[in-house]
């Protein structure tokens, strides 16, 4: 038996032992076609290892970034199931106990045997630089936004709804289609803002124009949408023209902070954009919104949050999962705490009117996006390549699981710009649910 065969045999024995001791509900398939356990059904949930270099890479750097590269290159794959199936069958032991059970002499010997084995390739994500804090400039923000949103309009059209809404849907019933949930969301935003014909509205981070066009078509407002994505603004302008809304809806390729003037808009919305600001620029953001909003005007703030856990610092250390997210998917991104968002809003002269949690809605939205992308996997690979497609599948699955487990939240916070006297809001929320 040569060295390669000994490494393979040692790994198979190690995996078989781990499978038995941990009671794993998935098996393994190695690069020579062997299944572990040997009698594991060919049609059952399986992790496939494409080559010994993948194991060598993990032996040298047992980190999430290594797994991400191996997943993107399809050197690690899931057969007869999805990431959701694998997550549902993960070992029940706590992380510390699980690590302790895996750190055995046999595991050490197996890792050592692969330590000097060539790790091979490809490693498609290594050329992506580590994420760094944005300096707040329009050029830096534009580069970060382009990385995420300018992947390809055709790619997004494969798995978003027909209206190209790339934010959390709002389900009146959990059986609602994605199209229905997104239409519900657009209308709920407009209702919360109590839009009236002839009013002016600013949509910060206007995406592919869905909210701006919906507000103009159904509520008669005049909307300015701003974005830093060139692909999105081309689509949004064409959409407004196609719908006959060119006189009511304008889109500008500009950083929100560079908008000029004061007290310009009756209503302002920001749906799924705040996460790209970065904590160092929160004060600039809220001050800009206040400057642009008329006294007594309404602002709707829709953003993902991290759990508070009594945190009092402005910036928390990134967990490996979030560091990978900002490096590969969403550079410059940072999540706020709900309590801090409310405090910042009040500190910048806003009066909080309503807060609504949408966590379960985003869990379901992300799951639908994942399933729709997976169903059109070959088309997506043809559009943006297999590595990008696989990274996005992992991203959408991870987001759904994070929200399902309550590790992140998402809230819509409605505020008014503080002014003397009674507000123009109705006495109850009944109008939102007519």
VOGU-183901 format. One record per residue (C-alpha): residue number from 1; residue in three letters; x negated, y, z negated. Coordinates in steps of 0.05 Angstrom, whole numbers, padded with zeros to 5 digits. Each point is the difference from the previous one (the first is absolute). Last residue first. Layout:
[atom NUM 'ALA' [X Y Z]];
...
% end
This chain:
[atom 434 'UNK' [01157 00948 -00117]];
[atom 433 'UNK' [-00063 -00021 -00037]];
[atom 432 'UNK' [-00043 00063 00000]];
[atom 431 'UNK' [00061 00045 -00011]];
[atom 430 'UNK' [00013 -00033 -00068]];
[atom 429 'UNK' [-00067 00026 -00028]];
[atom 428 'UNK' [00035 00048 -00047]];
[atom 427 'UNK' [00008 00075 -00012]];
[atom 426 'UNK' [-00017 00019 00072]];
[atom 425 'UNK' [-00067 00033 00013]];
[atom 424 'UNK' [-00003 00074 00017]];
[atom 423 'UNK' [-00039 00014 -00064]];
[atom 422 'UNK' [00024 00045 -00056]];
[atom 421 'UNK' [-00039 00062 -00019]];
[atom 420 'UNK' [-00073 00018 00005]];
[atom 419 'UNK' [-00046 -00037 00047]];
[atom 418 'UNK' [-00044 -00061 -00004]];
[atom 417 'UNK' [-00013 -00033 00067]];
[atom 416 'UNK' [00045 -00061 -00002]];
[atom 415 'UNK' [-00020 -00072 -00010]];
[atom 414 'UNK' [00019 -00068 00026]];
[atom 413 'UNK' [-00045 -00058 -00017]];
[atom 412 'UNK' [00003 -00063 00042]];
[atom 411 'UNK' [-00040 -00055 -00032]];
[atom 410 'UNK' [-00044 -00059 00019]];
[atom 409 'UNK' [-00031 -00048 -00050]];
[atom 408 'UNK' [-00063 -00041 -00002]];
[atom 407 'UNK' [-00020 -00063 -00038]];
[atom 406 'UNK' [00073 -00017 -00008]];
[atom 405 'UNK' [-00008 -00073 00023]];
[atom 404 'UNK' [00045 00009 00061]];
[atom 403 'UNK' [-00036 00065 00016]];
[atom 402 'UNK' [-00068 -00032 00001]];
[atom 401 'UNK' [00027 -00060 00039]];
[atom 400 'UNK' [00029 00044 00055]];
[atom 399 'UNK' [-00063 00042 00004]];
[atom 398 'UNK' [-00044 -00063 00004]];
[atom 397 'UNK' [00042 -00028 00057]];
[atom 396 'UNK' [-00004 00066 00038]];
[atom 395 'UNK' [-00075 00005 -00009]];
[atom 394 'UNK' [-00013 -00073 00017]];
[atom 393 'UNK' [00041 00006 00064]];
[atom 392 'UNK' [-00037 00065 00016]];
[atom 391 'UNK' [-00068 -00033 -00008]];
[atom 390 'UNK' [00022 -00058 00044]];
[atom 389 'UNK' [00023 00047 00056]];
[atom 388 'UNK' [-00065 00040 -00004]];
[atom 387 'UNK' [-00042 -00063 00006]];
[atom 386 'UNK' [00043 -00028 00056]];
[atom 385 'UNK' [-00007 00059 00047]];
[atom 384 'UNK' [00040 00065 00005]];
[atom 383 'UNK' [00050 -00011 00057]];
[atom 382 'UNK' [-00011 -00073 00020]];
[atom 381 'UNK' [-00004 -00020 -00073]];
[atom 380 'UNK' [00066 00035 -00012]];
[atom 379 'UNK' [00033 -00037 00057]];
[atom 378 'UNK' [-00026 -00066 -00026]];
[atom 377 'UNK' [00025 00014 -00071]];
[atom 376 'UNK' [00070 00021 00019]];
[atom 375 'UNK' [00035 -00042 -00053]];
[atom 374 'UNK' [-00056 00017 -00049]];
[atom 373 'UNK' [00013 00075 00011]];
[atom 372 'UNK' [00075 -00009 -00014]];
[atom 371 'UNK' [-00014 -00042 -00062]];
[atom 370 'UNK' [-00049 00051 -00028]];
[atom 369 'UNK' [00046 00058 00013]];
[atom 368 'UNK' [00058 -00036 -00034]];
[atom 367 'UNK' [-00043 -00015 -00060]];
[atom 366 'UNK' [-00022 00072 -00003]];
[atom 365 'UNK' [00072 00024 -00001]];
[atom 364 'UNK' [00020 -00051 -00053]];
[atom 363 'UNK' [-00054 00022 -00048]];
[atom 362 'UNK' [00015 00072 00017]];
[atom 361 'UNK' [00073 -00007 -00020]];
[atom 360 'UNK' [-00019 -00036 -00064]];
[atom 359 'UNK' [-00042 00060 -00022]];
[atom 358 'UNK' [00050 00054 00019]];
[atom 357 'UNK' [00003 00040 -00065]];
[atom 356 'UNK' [00042 00063 -00002]];
[atom 355 'UNK' [-00018 00067 -00032]];
[atom 354 'UNK' [00047 00060 00000]];
[atom 353 'UNK' [00001 00074 -00013]];
[atom 352 'UNK' [-00070 00018 -00022]];
[atom 351 'UNK' [-00011 00076 -00003]];
[atom 350 'UNK' [-00060 00025 00039]];
[atom 349 'UNK' [-00049 00054 -00019]];
[atom 348 'UNK' [-00068 -00032 00011]];
[atom 347 'UNK' [-00005 -00029 -00070]];
[atom 346 'UNK' [00068 -00033 00008]];
[atom 345 'UNK' [-00023 -00035 00063]];
[atom 344 'UNK' [-00066 -00019 -00031]];
[atom 343 'UNK' [00034 -00029 -00062]];
[atom 342 'UNK' [00048 -00040 00043]];
[atom 341 'UNK' [-00056 -00027 00043]];
[atom 340 'UNK' [-00041 -00015 -00062]];
[atom 339 'UNK' [00056 -00041 -00031]];
[atom 338 'UNK' [00010 -00038 00066]];
[atom 337 'UNK' [-00074 -00018 00003]];
[atom 336 'UNK' [-00036 00017 00065]];
[atom 335 'UNK' [-00028 -00046 00053]];
[atom 334 'UNK' [-00062 00015 00041]];
[atom 333 'UNK' [-00014 -00005 00075]];
[atom 332 'UNK' [-00063 00028 00032]];
[atom 331 'UNK' [-00005 -00058 00048]];
[atom 330 'UNK' [00064 -00041 00010]];
[atom 329 'UNK' [-00011 -00067 00033]];
[atom 328 'UNK' [-00069 -00030 -00005]];
[atom 327 'UNK' [-00035 00042 -00053]];
[atom 326 'UNK' [00061 00026 -00037]];
[atom 325 'UNK' [00031 -00069 -00005]];
[atom 324 'UNK' [-00066 -00033 -00019]];
[atom 323 'UNK' [-00010 00050 -00057]];
[atom 322 'UNK' [00073 -00013 -00021]];
[atom 321 'UNK' [-00013 -00074 -00006]];
[atom 320 'UNK' [-00067 00009 -00035]];
[atom 319 'UNK' [00033 00044 -00054]];
[atom 318 'UNK' [-00016 00074 00007]];
[atom 317 'UNK' [-00023 00036 -00062]];
[atom 316 'UNK' [00052 00050 -00024]];
[atom 315 'UNK' [00004 00074 00017]];
[atom 314 'UNK' [00033 00057 -00037]];
[atom 313 'UNK' [-00006 -00033 -00067]];
[atom 312 'UNK' [00057 -00008 -00049]];
[atom 311 'UNK' [00020 -00072 00012]];
[atom 310 'UNK' [00054 -00026 -00047]];
[atom 309 'UNK' [00012 -00062 00042]];
[atom 308 'UNK' [00028 00045 00056]];
[atom 307 'UNK' [00014 -00052 00054]];
[atom 306 'UNK' [-00025 00022 00068]];
[atom 305 'UNK' [00044 00042 00046]];
[atom 304 'UNK' [00025 -00001 00071]];
[atom 303 'UNK' [00031 00065 00025]];
[atom 302 'UNK' [00064 00036 00021]];
[atom 301 'UNK' [00002 00074 -00021]];
[atom 300 'UNK' [00064 00036 00020]];
[atom 299 'UNK' [-00004 00076 -00005]];
[atom 298 'UNK' [00060 00044 -00010]];
[atom 297 'UNK' [00004 00076 00006]];
[atom 296 'UNK' [00018 00044 -00059]];
[atom 295 'UNK' [-00052 00051 00021]];
[atom 294 'UNK' [-00022 -00016 00072]];
[atom 293 'UNK' [-00052 -00054 00011]];
[atom 292 'UNK' [-00066 00015 00035]];
[atom 291 'UNK' [-00038 00024 -00062]];
[atom 290 'UNK' [00027 -00056 -00044]];
[atom 289 'UNK' [-00020 -00053 00051]];
[atom 288 'UNK' [-00070 00031 00005]];
[atom 287 'UNK' [-00009 00002 -00075]];
[atom 286 'UNK' [00021 -00073 -00004]];
[atom 285 'UNK' [-00052 -00021 00052]];
[atom 284 'UNK' [-00057 00043 -00025]];
[atom 283 'UNK' [00011 -00027 -00071]];
[atom 282 'UNK' [00000 -00072 00026]];
[atom 281 'UNK' [-00066 00010 00038]];
[atom 280 'UNK' [-00049 -00036 -00046]];
[atom 279 'UNK' [00051 -00056 -00008]];
[atom 278 'UNK' [-00004 -00020 00074]];
[atom 277 'UNK' [00050 00023 00051]];
[atom 276 'UNK' [00014 -00065 00038]];
[atom 275 'UNK' [00050 -00027 -00051]];
[atom 274 'UNK' [00041 00064 00008]];
[atom 273 'UNK' [00023 -00020 00070]];
[atom 272 'UNK' [00053 -00053 -00012]];
[atom 271 'UNK' [00059 00048 00006]];
[atom 270 'UNK' [-00013 00074 -00011]];
[atom 269 'UNK' [00061 00043 00009]];
[atom 268 'UNK' [00010 00075 -00004]];
[atom 267 'UNK' [00064 00041 -00002]];
[atom 266 'UNK' [00019 00073 00009]];
[atom 265 'UNK' [-00066 00015 00033]];
[atom 264 'UNK' [-00044 00062 00010]];
[atom 263 'UNK' [-00008 00027 -00071]];
[atom 262 'UNK' [-00073 00018 00015]];
[atom 261 'UNK' [-00041 00001 00063]];
[atom 260 'UNK' [-00053 -00043 00034]];
[atom 259 'UNK' [-00006 -00075 00008]];
[atom 258 'UNK' [-00073 -00019 -00011]];
[atom 257 'UNK' [00014 -00043 -00061]];
[atom 256 'UNK' [00046 -00047 00041]];
[atom 255 'UNK' [-00057 -00017 00047]];
[atom 254 'UNK' [00020 00013 00072]];
[atom 253 'UNK' [00024 -00036 00062]];
[atom 252 'UNK' [00067 00035 00005]];
[atom 251 'UNK' [00069 -00029 00014]];
[atom 250 'UNK' [00061 00041 00017]];
[atom 249 'UNK' [00074 -00019 -00008]];
[atom 248 'UNK' [00061 00042 00014]];
[atom 247 'UNK' [-00009 00026 00071]];
[atom 246 'UNK' [-00035 -00065 00022]];
[atom 245 'UNK' [00058 -00041 -00026]];
[atom 244 'UNK' [00028 -00029 00065]];
[atom 243 'UNK' [-00012 -00072 -00023]];
[atom 242 'UNK' [-00054 -00012 00053]];
[atom 241 'UNK' [-00034 00066 -00018]];
[atom 240 'UNK' [-00002 -00019 -00074]];
[atom 239 'UNK' [-00026 -00069 00018]];
[atom 238 'UNK' [-00054 00027 00046]];
[atom 237 'UNK' [-00024 00047 -00055]];
[atom 236 'UNK' [00000 -00057 -00051]];
[atom 235 'UNK' [-00039 -00048 00045]];
[atom 234 'UNK' [-00055 00052 00015]];
[atom 233 'UNK' [-00001 00019 -00074]];
[atom 232 'UNK' [-00010 -00071 -00023]];
[atom 231 'UNK' [-00059 -00015 00046]];
[atom 230 'UNK' [-00035 00065 -00019]];
[atom 229 'UNK' [00007 -00015 -00074]];
[atom 228 'UNK' [-00012 00061 -00044]];
[atom 227 'UNK' [00074 00012 -00015]];
[atom 226 'UNK' [00048 00058 -00008]];
[atom 225 'UNK' [00075 00000 00013]];
[atom 224 'UNK' [00038 00066 00005]];
[atom 223 'UNK' [00075 -00009 -00003]];
[atom 222 'UNK' [00061 00043 00016]];
[atom 221 'UNK' [00061 -00030 -00034]];
[atom 220 'UNK' [00064 -00025 00032]];
[atom 219 'UNK' [00013 -00057 -00049]];
[atom 218 'UNK' [00008 -00061 00046]];
[atom 217 'UNK' [-00045 00015 00059]];
[atom 216 'UNK' [-00050 00047 -00035]];
[atom 215 'UNK' [-00008 -00043 -00062]];
[atom 214 'UNK' [-00007 -00064 00041]];
[atom 213 'UNK' [-00051 00033 00046]];
[atom 212 'UNK' [-00043 00023 -00057]];
[atom 211 'UNK' [00007 -00067 -00036]];
[atom 210 'UNK' [-00020 -00042 00060]];
[atom 209 'UNK' [-00056 00043 00027]];
[atom 208 'UNK' [-00054 -00052 00011]];
[atom 207 'UNK' [-00035 00019 -00064]];
[atom 206 'UNK' [00024 00066 -00031]];
[atom 205 'UNK' [-00054 00006 -00052]];
[atom 204 'UNK' [00030 00062 -00032]];
[atom 203 'UNK' [00072 00010 00025]];
[atom 202 'UNK' [00017 00074 -00006]];
[atom 201 'UNK' [00074 00020 00003]];
[atom 200 'UNK' [00036 00063 00021]];
[atom 199 'UNK' [00075 00006 -00012]];
[atom 198 'UNK' [00049 00012 00057]];
[atom 197 'UNK' [00046 -00058 -00016]];
[atom 196 'UNK' [-00006 -00022 -00072]];
[atom 195 'UNK' [-00046 -00051 -00033]];
[atom 194 'UNK' [00016 -00022 -00070]];
[atom 193 'UNK' [-00073 -00022 -00010]];
[atom 192 'UNK' [00026 -00064 -00033]];
[atom 191 'UNK' [00046 -00009 00059]];
[atom 190 'UNK' [-00055 00007 00051]];
[atom 189 'UNK' [-00044 -00049 -00036]];
[atom 188 'UNK' [00058 -00048 -00007]];
[atom 187 'UNK' [00014 00004 00075]];
[atom 186 'UNK' [-00071 -00019 00019]];
[atom 185 'UNK' [00001 -00056 -00051]];
[atom 184 'UNK' [00065 -00030 00023]];
[atom 183 'UNK' [-00024 00000 00072]];
[atom 182 'UNK' [-00062 -00036 -00024]];
[atom 181 'UNK' [00040 -00052 -00036]];
[atom 180 'UNK' [00046 -00012 00059]];
[atom 179 'UNK' [-00058 -00010 00048]];
[atom 178 'UNK' [-00035 -00047 -00049]];
[atom 177 'UNK' [00063 -00042 -00004]];
[atom 176 'UNK' [00043 00002 -00063]];
[atom 175 'UNK' [00006 -00065 -00040]];
[atom 174 'UNK' [-00028 00033 -00062]];
[atom 173 'UNK' [00060 00047 00000]];
[atom 172 'UNK' [-00001 00076 00003]];
[atom 171 'UNK' [-00073 -00009 00017]];
[atom 170 'UNK' [-00044 00062 00005]];
[atom 169 'UNK' [-00061 -00009 00045]];
[atom 168 'UNK' [-00070 00021 -00022]];
[atom 167 'UNK' [-00041 00038 00051]];
[atom 166 'UNK' [-00023 -00012 00072]];
[atom 165 'UNK' [00063 00018 00037]];
[atom 164 'UNK' [-00008 -00015 00075]];
[atom 163 'UNK' [00074 00010 00018]];
[atom 162 'UNK' [00005 -00071 00029]];
[atom 161 'UNK' [-00026 -00030 -00064]];
[atom 160 'UNK' [-00074 -00013 -00010]];
[atom 159 'UNK' [-00032 -00065 00020]];
[atom 158 'UNK' [-00021 00002 00074]];
[atom 157 'UNK' [00008 00075 00004]];
[atom 156 'UNK' [-00059 00009 -00047]];
[atom 155 'UNK' [-00046 -00035 00049]];
[atom 154 'UNK' [00027 00040 00059]];
[atom 153 'UNK' [-00014 00065 -00037]];
[atom 152 'UNK' [-00072 -00023 -00007]];
[atom 151 'UNK' [-00050 00004 -00058]];
[atom 150 'UNK' [00011 00075 -00005]];
[atom 149 'UNK' [00035 -00003 -00067]];
[atom 148 'UNK' [-00052 -00030 -00046]];
[atom 147 'UNK' [-00068 00022 00026]];
[atom 146 'UNK' [00031 00063 00029]];
[atom 145 'UNK' [00024 00022 -00069]];
[atom 144 'UNK' [-00071 -00007 -00028]];
[atom 143 'UNK' [-00031 00039 00058]];
[atom 142 'UNK' [00053 00054 -00005]];
[atom 141 'UNK' [-00011 00007 -00075]];
[atom 140 'UNK' [-00075 00009 00011]];
[atom 139 'UNK' [00010 00052 00055]];
[atom 138 'UNK' [00055 00037 -00038]];
[atom 137 'UNK' [-00047 00007 -00059]];
[atom 136 'UNK' [00019 -00030 -00068]];
[atom 135 'UNK' [-00069 -00027 -00015]];
[atom 134 'UNK' [00029 -00070 00003]];
[atom 133 'UNK' [-00026 -00048 -00052]];
[atom 132 'UNK' [-00040 -00057 00030]];
[atom 131 'UNK' [00019 -00066 00031]];
[atom 130 'UNK' [-00056 -00049 00013]];
[atom 129 'UNK' [-00019 -00002 00073]];
[atom 128 'UNK' [00034 -00046 00051]];
[atom 127 'UNK' [-00055 -00037 00037]];
[atom 126 'UNK' [00008 -00059 -00048]];
[atom 125 'UNK' [00072 -00012 00021]];
[atom 124 'UNK' [-00012 -00048 00058]];
[atom 123 'UNK' [-00048 -00048 -00034]];
[atom 122 'UNK' [-00010 -00049 00058]];
[atom 121 'UNK' [-00037 -00040 -00020]];
[atom 120 'UNK' [-00052 -00047 -00027]];
[atom 119 'UNK' [-00012 -00005 -00075]];
[atom 118 'UNK' [-00067 -00035 00011]];
[atom 117 'UNK' [-00009 -00052 -00056]];
[atom 116 'UNK' [-00045 00025 -00056]];
[atom 115 'UNK' [00053 00002 -00054]];
[atom 114 'UNK' [00039 -00059 00026]];
[atom 113 'UNK' [-00033 -00053 -00045]];
[atom 112 'UNK' [00001 00049 -00058]];
[atom 111 'UNK' [00075 00008 00005]];
[atom 110 'UNK' [00009 -00076 -00003]];
[atom 109 'UNK' [-00048 -00006 -00059]];
[atom 108 'UNK' [00036 00056 -00038]];
[atom 107 'UNK' [00068 -00031 00014]];
[atom 106 'UNK' [-00024 -00067 -00026]];
[atom 105 'UNK' [-00027 00033 -00062]];
[atom 104 'UNK' [00069 00030 -00012]];
[atom 103 'UNK' [00024 00072 00008]];
[atom 102 'UNK' [00068 -00018 00029]];
[atom 101 'UNK' [00036 -00013 -00066]];
[atom 100 'UNK' [-00029 00064 -00030]];
[atom 99 'UNK' [00024 00041 00059]];
[atom 98 'UNK' [00070 -00028 -00008]];
[atom 97 'UNK' [00001 00013 -00074]];
[atom 96 'UNK' [-00020 00072 00011]];
[atom 95 'UNK' [00050 00010 00057]];
[atom 94 'UNK' [00059 -00030 -00037]];
[atom 93 'UNK' [00021 -00070 00019]];
[atom 92 'UNK' [00060 -00009 00046]];
[atom 91 'UNK' [-00041 -00017 00061]];
[atom 90 'UNK' [00026 00033 00063]];
[atom 89 'UNK' [00060 -00033 00034]];
[atom 88 'UNK' [00043 00062 00011]];
[atom 87 'UNK' [-00060 00039 00023]];
[atom 86 'UNK' [-00016 -00053 00052]];
[atom 85 'UNK' [00071 00000 00027]];
[atom 84 'UNK' [-00001 00076 00003]];
[atom 83 'UNK' [-00067 -00002 00037]];
[atom 82 'UNK' [00035 -00042 00052]];
[atom 81 'UNK' [00013 -00074 00014]];
[atom 80 'UNK' [-00017 -00062 00038]];
[atom 79 'UNK' [-00074 00019 00006]];
[atom 78 'UNK' [-00033 00058 -00036]];
[atom 77 'UNK' [-00066 00026 00027]];
[atom 76 'UNK' [-00071 00013 -00020]];
[atom 75 'UNK' [-00048 00009 00058]];
[atom 74 'UNK' [00057 00038 00033]];
[atom 73 'UNK' [-00047 00060 00011]];
[atom 72 'UNK' [00047 00045 -00040]];
[atom 71 'UNK' [00006 -00053 -00055]];
[atom 70 'UNK' [-00076 -00009 -00005]];
[atom 69 'UNK' [-00010 00075 -00003]];
[atom 68 'UNK' [00054 00009 -00053]];
[atom 67 'UNK' [-00028 -00058 -00041]];
[atom 66 'UNK' [-00068 00032 00000]];
[atom 65 'UNK' [00029 00068 -00020]];
[atom 64 'UNK' [00038 -00034 -00057]];
[atom 63 'UNK' [-00065 -00024 -00030]];
[atom 62 'UNK' [-00039 -00065 -00010]];
[atom 61 'UNK' [-00062 00028 00034]];
[atom 60 'UNK' [-00055 -00052 00011]];
[atom 59 'UNK' [00044 -00062 -00010]];
[atom 58 'UNK' [00057 00033 00038]];
[atom 57 'UNK' [-00045 00013 00060]];
[atom 56 'UNK' [-00027 -00071 -00003]];
[atom 55 'UNK' [00071 -00028 -00001]];
[atom 54 'UNK' [00017 00039 00063]];
[atom 53 'UNK' [-00066 -00022 00031]];
[atom 52 'UNK' [00024 -00072 -00009]];
[atom 51 'UNK' [00051 00010 00054]];
[atom 50 'UNK' [00075 00007 00012]];
[atom 49 'UNK' [00028 -00009 -00070]];
[atom 48 'UNK' [00075 -00014 00003]];
[atom 47 'UNK' [00044 00011 -00061]];
[atom 46 'UNK' [00059 -00047 00004]];
[atom 45 'UNK' [00075 -00001 -00013]];
[atom 44 'UNK' [00026 -00068 00023]];
[atom 43 'UNK' [00006 -00027 00071]];
[atom 42 'UNK' [-00063 -00042 00000]];
[atom 41 'UNK' [00019 -00032 -00066]];
[atom 40 'UNK' [-00057 -00002 -00052]];
[atom 39 'UNK' [-00025 -00071 -00004]];
[atom 38 'UNK' [-00074 00019 00000]];
[atom 37 'UNK' [00011 00054 -00052]];
[atom 36 'UNK' [-00030 00038 00034]];
[atom 35 'UNK' [00007 -00010 00075]];
[atom 34 'UNK' [-00059 -00014 00046]];
[atom 33 'UNK' [00002 00035 00068]];
[atom 32 'UNK' [-00075 00012 00003]];
[atom 31 'UNK' [00011 00073 -00016]];
[atom 30 'UNK' [00036 -00015 -00065]];
[atom 29 'UNK' [00075 -00004 -00012]];
[atom 28 'UNK' [00025 00016 -00069]];
[atom 27 'UNK' [00062 -00015 -00041]];
[atom 26 'UNK' [00056 00039 -00032]];
[atom 25 'UNK' [00041 -00010 -00063]];
[atom 24 'UNK' [-00061 -00001 -00046]];
[atom 23 'UNK' [00005 -00041 -00064]];
[atom 22 'UNK' [-00059 00037 -00030]];
[atom 21 'UNK' [-00039 -00063 -00020]];
[atom 20 'UNK' [00017 -00040 00062]];
[atom 19 'UNK' [-00010 00055 00051]];
[atom 18 'UNK' [-00064 00022 -00035]];
[atom 17 'UNK' [-00027 -00071 00004]];
[atom 16 'UNK' [00018 -00006 00074]];
[atom 15 'UNK' [-00031 00068 00014]];
[atom 14 'UNK' [-00066 -00020 -00034]];
[atom 13 'UNK' [-00002 -00068 00036]];
[atom 12 'UNK' [00012 00033 00067]];
[atom 11 'UNK' [-00054 00052 -00015]];
[atom 10 'UNK' [-00051 -00053 -00019]];
[atom 9 'UNK' [00016 -00041 00063]];
[atom 8 'UNK' [-00008 00061 00045]];
[atom 7 'UNK' [-00066 00019 -00032]];
[atom 6 'UNK' [-00025 -00071 00005]];
[atom 5 'UNK' [00020 -00003 00074]];
[atom 4 'UNK' [-00038 00065 00013]];
[atom 3 'UNK' [-00061 -00027 -00037]];
[atom 2 'UNK' [-00004 -00065 00039]];
[atom 1 'UNK' [00031 -00066 -00021]];
% end
